[in-house]
Amino acid sequence: MDNQDKLEPQVIEGKAKLYKLDENPVFYNETQIFNRDFSMLAAHTFLKYHMPRDAIYRSEANILDALSASGLRALRYAQEMEAQYECNDIRRKGDNEQDTILKAQWVESGQSAESYKQVHVGRKAQVRSTVWANDISENALKSIAFNSEHQDQPVTIKPSLSDANKLMFSNQQFSVIDLDPYGHPSVFYDAAINALDNDGLLAATATDGLITCGRQPVECLVRYQSLPAQAPFCHEFSVRIVLGSLVQACVRARVSMNVLFSFYHAHYLRVFVKIDKKNKSGAADLLNHIALFQYCKKCGVYEQAQTMGEQTIFVTSKKCKICGQNNFNAGPIWTGKIADPEFCQQLENEITAAENNENQLKLVQNKLMKAQIAYIKEEYDKKALCLDLQTLCSAIHSPCISQNSFMSYCASLGRYALPTSFMVTGAKSDITIDELAKLLYIWHQLMIACGKSKQEWTGNKIEGVKITEQNARDIFTSVGIQNIDEIIPKIQELIGESTIDISPKSNAKWKELRDMGLFEANPQKNWGPKKMK
């Protein structure tokens, strides 16, 4: 257009620009920048390191933005993926016969068989990336077409005016499918699995956190066939609800899946999974990682209950072993890994490459993504769900024990403990409930002695628990107590030889992790999803 230079973009994100097509303002969800950034990073990393064989065979990797709306995501895909990805060539049926003919011709021309091997074995295939933008709205497609013509570089996007499920149930195959609905993605699972290449990438967003965090249990059951948990660990539980629902879709289709990455951020969650259509037996194995849970709403303590793939009955407690309140049912959810360590490392490599202009990515929130990956790399294969130390201590009417003290205690028992990406006051650990009760009892008695807690212990008294005097002094110092020498004689029943350690000594590794900024304050007031105009 002649007036292209006069156009002013309303939105600039990554390499994409959005322009105003008519008098209506451009809808832009600023809270989803991290979502789109991570989508670009994950899709590029996947195509570079895990290109599906089907894409190599047809020399084309199709990327589907199934619910495009403004088209910002599709415009970024079109400009931030490599135009072509170099992959190892894959032998197909019939290649061996053709290879024999070519080798004979090569030798007849006077070349050696060894030189033929050097030239032809390990050949590279060039796979071009093609972006599809689909939406059921004609206005959305007009906007995408208009914006495609006004980017800083030539952009080719295949437009599709269709219901997303209808498109994905057609014969078109995709290497990457991105589901980013306003709400829940489960209604698209069956169609997406159908449309994916074998070993293709399915990326899905869920923005219905109020549902998956327990506000409407019946609605959550309808959407995901899972009861939510009204507990401090609800964000992680939400991620595992969505993955569990996806597992059910995989089992119906007799396919398997591998979770590459998942996270909860702001008001939404995001999962990235590779769908293995050839592994029929793996579909049933997925059920061994689907389980029910029982949990306490007061203190947040939980127990894993029945596993879906297990026929024997697993009995849990009706009452919480910490505070004595009634337990509640939740799930089923995915209890397996929430990320793949190799993929995490590859993600980090590509962030570095982007910062050095060694790929086409133009990421906005590099620091935040590095922090998210660093956390997930540590907890990806740990026990499902986390404990909230603040809620636990509130339930026993005590100040919150520090993460450092909790980690020291777990380490002294030979247990692991680490901060979690799902809550700032949370911790992941394989500590047992009985071991946790001992820690809380000791902590409460110390807080009573120094005047930080006024209410007596309401649970069962735990006998024989000892800590060293130095350990007690360290704890009192950490909570700001001055008259420690006056308090020590009052807690002699807790003092003695002990292998238990609850000292608040700093852990350098976890301090570095916390300092990466994953839990920084919102960038502005009233930060969150805005109502569409």
N, C-alpha and C positions, 0 to 999 in steps of 0.2 A: 504493500500500500504506500501511496505517496506521502501520507502523513504519519508514517511509522515513527519517524524521529520525534514527532510531537506527542506521541503516546507516553503517558507516565504510568509505570507499573504500580498497582495498588499493593502488591505483595511481592517480596523477593525472599526466596528461601532456597538454600543450596544453589543450584544452577538454574532453577526455575523462576519464572516471573508470571504473575497473574495480572491481567489488565481488565478494566471495566468495559464490558460489552454493551451495556445499556445503562439506564438511569439507576438500576438496582446496585447496591454496594456488593463488593466481592466478599463472599463468606470465607472467613479465614479463622481456623481454630488454632490459636497460638499455643495452647496447652499440649498440642499433639506434635510439636516440633521434634521432641525426643523420639516419639513413635516413628515418624517418617525418616528421621536420621538413621535410626536403628534398622528400619526396613531396607534402606539403600545399602547400608553396610552388610546386612545379613544376606541379601539377594546377590550382591556382587561377590561376597566371599563364597557363597554356595556355588555360584556358577564357575568361579575360578578354580575351586578345589574339589567340587563334587558334581560336576556336570553330568546329568543323567545320560545314560547310553542312548536313549531314544532321541535326545537332542543332537547327539553326535552323529547318529545315523542320518538324520534329516538335515544336518548342518545348520540347525536353527533352534535357538532356545526361546520359546514363547513365554513372555511375562504378562500375566493378566492382573490388572487392577480391576477387580470384579465390580466394585461399587465406587465409581470414580468421582461423582459429584463435581466439584470445581475442576478436577483434573490435575491438581497440584502434585499428587503422588505419582501419577502417570508421567507428567512432564519431567519430574526428577528422575524417574526410572529411565526415560528416554535419553537423558543427557548425562547421567552419572554411572550407568552401566558401560562396560567396554563395548565398542561397536562389534568387535569379534573377540571371542575367547579361544585361546590355543589349548587344545586338549590332546591327550594321547589317542591316536586313532584306534578304533575298536574293530576287531575282526567279526564279520557277520557270516552267516551260513553261506557257503559257496566261495568264500574268500580263499580258503586253502587250495581249492582246485585252480582258481585264477592265479594264485601265487605260484603254483607249480609251473604253469605255462610261462609266466613272466620270468621266472628263474631260469628255465630252459633257454628262453630267447636271450637272456642276459649272458649266459655261459657261451651260447653259440656265437655271440658277437665278439668273443675273445676276452670277456671279463671273467674274473674268478668268482666262484660261489661265495667266498668269504666277503668280497666287496659288495655283492648283492645284499648280503645280510646287513652289512653296515649301513647301506643306503636305505633299505626298505623296512627294516625292523625298527620299531619305535617311532614310526612316522607320526607327525602331528596333524591334527585335524583343526580346521578353522570353523568355529561355530558362531554365527552372527546372533545377536540378541534383538528380538522384536517385541515391542511393547504394545499391548492391547489395552484400550480404555473402554470399559463397558459401563453403561448406565441406562436406566429405564426412562430417563427424562430427555426429551429432545433438546430442551434448553441447555442441559448439561453438556450434551454432545456439541452443540453450537459453540458454547464457551470454550470447550477443549480444542475444537478446530481453530477457532479464532486465536487462542493463546499459542497454539502450536506454530502459527505463522509469525509470531512476534517474539521469539526467543533469540538469544545472542548467537545461536548456532542452528543450523538446519535440524529440524526435529521431524521424525517420522513416527506417527502413532496410528495404529489400526483402530478406528472407531467401531464400536458395537452398540447398537440401540436394542437392548434386550433385557428381559428379566435375567438376573444373574444365574439362577438355577437352570433356566431353560438353555442358556448358552453353555453352561458346564455339562449339561446332559446331551449336548450335541456331539458330533464326532471330532471336534477340535481338541487337540491335546496341548497341555501347557507344562513347562518345566518349573515355573514358579506361579503360584496363585496367592494373591494378597486379598484377604477378606478384612475389610475395615468398616463394619456396619455401625450404625448409630444404635447401639443396644447389644444384642447377643449374636454370636456367629453360628450357633449350633444348627440353625435351619439350612445352612449352606454346606454342612460337612459332607453329606452323601454325594452331592453333585460335585463338590471339589475333589473328593477322592476319585470319582469317576473320571474327571477331566485331567488329572495329573499324570505326567509321565511316571513310569516306574522309577522309584528313587527321586521323585520330584519334591520340591519344597512347598509346604503349605504354611502360610503365615496368617494368623488370625488375631483380631483384637476383640476384647469384650469391654464395654463401657458401662455395664449394668452392675457396678460394684455394690450399690444399695441392695440389690437382689441377692448376689452371691455372698454378701457379708451378713445376711440374716434378716433384713428388714421384711421380706415377703417369702417365707419358707416354701409355701405351696407353689408360688410362681417359679421359684428356683427349681423345684422338683419337676415342674412342667417343662421348663426350658432345658435343663441339664440332667434330669433324672437323678438328682442329688439334693439332699437336704443341706442347707448352709449351716455354718457355726457362728453364733453370736459370741465371739470370743476374740481376744487380742490377736490371735494368729489368723484372723479372717482373711487377710490379704493373701497369705500363702495358701490358705485353704481355697480361696477363689481360683487361684492359678491351677491348683490341683483338681478343682471341680471341672474347669474347662478342659483340662487334659484328660480327665476321666471320661467326660462326655465324648471327646474325640476318640478315645479308645473304643467306646461302644460302637461308634460309627465304623471304625476299622474292623472290629470283630464281625459286624454285620456284612461287611464287604469281603471278609476273609483276606484282609491284608494286615501287615504289621507296620509299626512306626518306631522311629527313633527321635527322641526329643533333642533338638540341637541347642535350643536356648529358650528361656522364658523369664518373664519378670513382671512385677507389679510396679507401676509408676503413676504418681499423682492420683487420678480418678479412674485409671484404666489398667488393663493387663494385656500382655502380648505373648503369644507362643509361636515358636518356629519348629516345625517337625518335618522329618523326611519320611515319606510314605513308601514302604517297600511292598510292592504288589506281588512279588514272586514268592515271598515267604509266607505261605499259607499256614504252616504249623505255628509260626510266630504269633499269629493272631490270637490263638487260644492262650499262648503263654502270657500275653498282655494281661489277662484276667488275674494272674498271680500277683499283679501290682495294683489291683483295685480293692479297696477295703473300706469298711465302715469304721467310724470312730465314736467314742463316748468322751464327753468333756464337761468340765464344770464352768458355769457362767460366772461364778464369783471370782475364782482364782486363776482360771485359764489352764488348769492341768488337764491333760488328756490321756487316753489310752487307745491304742489301736485295737479294734474289735475283729469282726469277721472279715476274712479275705474272701473275695468272690470266687476264686478258683479253688477254695478249700471246702471239702464236704463235711469235715468234722466241726462240731459246734465249739466256738470260742466264747467263753463266759467272762464278762468284765464286771466291775463293781457298780451297784446301783447308786452308791454314795461316793463322794469325792474323798480320797484318802488323806487329803491335806486339810480341807476346811469342813468336811462333813455334809456339804450341800448335795442336792440331787444332781446326778449326771444326766446329760441329754445326748440323744443320738444325732449323728451328722454323717454325711456322705451318701453313697460311696465316692471316693476320690482316688486319684492317681497317687501311688506311694513310691514310684520309681524315681529315676534321675530326672532332674529338671533342666539339665544341660549336658552337652557333650564336651569333655575337656579339650579334645583336639580342635573342635570348632571354636571354642573360646580363644584358644591361642591364635588361630587363624584370623579371628575377628580383631584381636589386638594387633596382629601384623598388618592388617589392612588399614587400621586407623593410623598407624605410623606411616604407612605408604601414602595415605591421603595427605598427611601433614607435610610430607616431602614431595608432594605433587607427582607421585609415582603411579597413581591410578586416576580415574575420572571422578572419584567421589569429592563432593564439597560439603563436608559435614559442619554442622552448626554447634552441636553440643558435645564436642570431643571429650572434654573433661568428665562430664557426667556419664558418658558411655564407658569410659575407662574405669570409673568407679563401680558402675553396675557390673561390668564383666569381672572385675577383681573380686567382688563379693561372691558372685555366682560360682566362680572357679573354686572357691573354698567350700561352698555348701552344696554343690550340685548333687552329690551322691550321699549326703548325710541323711539321718533319720527325718522322716516327714514331720513337718510342723515344728514350731519354735515355742519357747517359753517367754513370757513377758515378765521380767523381773519386777517391774513397777506394780503390775497387777497382783503378783504373788505376795509382795510385801504389804500392799494395801489390804489384802485379805486377812493378814495377821496383824494389822494395825501397827506396822513398823515403817520407818524410813526405808527407801529403796536400797537394796544391796547393790554395790557397783558391779559392772560387768567384769572388772579385773578380779574382784573377790570371788565371784562365781566361777571364773575360769581357773583361778588358783585352786579352789575346792575340787573342781572336776579333775584337774590334773593330778592332785594328790590321791585321787581314787583310781587313776588310770583311765579316766573317761576323757572324751574330747569335749571341748566347748569353744564356741566361736561366735562373733557377732553375726547377725543376719541382715540381709538386704531388705527384709520385709517389715522391720520396725526398728526404730532407733534404740529402744530400751530392751530389745529382745536378744535372745541367745539360742543357738542350736546346740544340742547336747544329747548324748546317749545315756545320761544319768537316769537311774531308776527313780520311781516315785518315793520309795523308802529312803533312798539316799538324799533326795530333795527335801524330804520331811526333816531329816536330821540337820541339814544346813539351815533351814528356816527356823527350826527350834533354837539352835545355837545363836543365830542372828537375833532372834526375838529376845532371848534371855539377855544378851549383851545390850540391846537397846533399852530394855527395861531397867537394867542396872545403871545405865548412864543417863536415864531420864528422857531419852528420845522417844520412848513408847510408854503409854500410860495404861494400856489395856492388857490384862493377863492373857497368857497362852490358853486358847480354848480347846485345842486338840489334845490328843493323848500325850502324856508326859513321856519323853524319850530318855531312857536311862543310859548311863555309861558313856555319854558323848563328851569327849575331852578335846581341849585345844591348849596350846602352850601359852604361857603368860605373855611372851613376846608377841605372839599372834594377836592376843587380846589388846595389848597396848597399841599395836599397829592399827587395829580397827578403830579404837577410840580416837586415836590421833586423826584418822582419815575423816571422821565425822565431826571434828572440831571440839572434842572434849579436852578440858584443861586439867581438871582434878583427877587424873588417872590413878595416882597413888591411893586416893581415898576409895576408889571404886573396886580396885583389884581384890581387897579382902572380902568383898561382898559376893564374889563369883568363884570362890574357891572350889565349889562342887564342879565347875566347868574346867578348872585348870589342872593340868597334868601332862604326862607324856602322851604324845599323840602324833599320828601320821597325817592327820587332817590339817590342811592349810587353807585359811580363808583370808590371807593377807591381801591388801589391795595393791600389790606391786604391779607396776605398769608392764604391759606386754607390748614391746616395740612394734611387732608385726601388726597387731590389731590396732594400735594407735595410728600407724601409717594408713591402714585401711580406712579407719574412721575419718582421718583427716583428708581423704580424697574428695569429700564434699557431696556424697550421695544424699545426705539428709540436710542440705542447706535450706534456708528459709525461702519461701516463695519470692519471686523477683518483684512482685508488686501486690498491692492490696486487692482483695477480692479475686485472687488468681484462681482460675478454674474454668470449666466449660461454660460457655455463654450461650444464651438462647439464640437460635438462628433467626435472623431478620427476614 
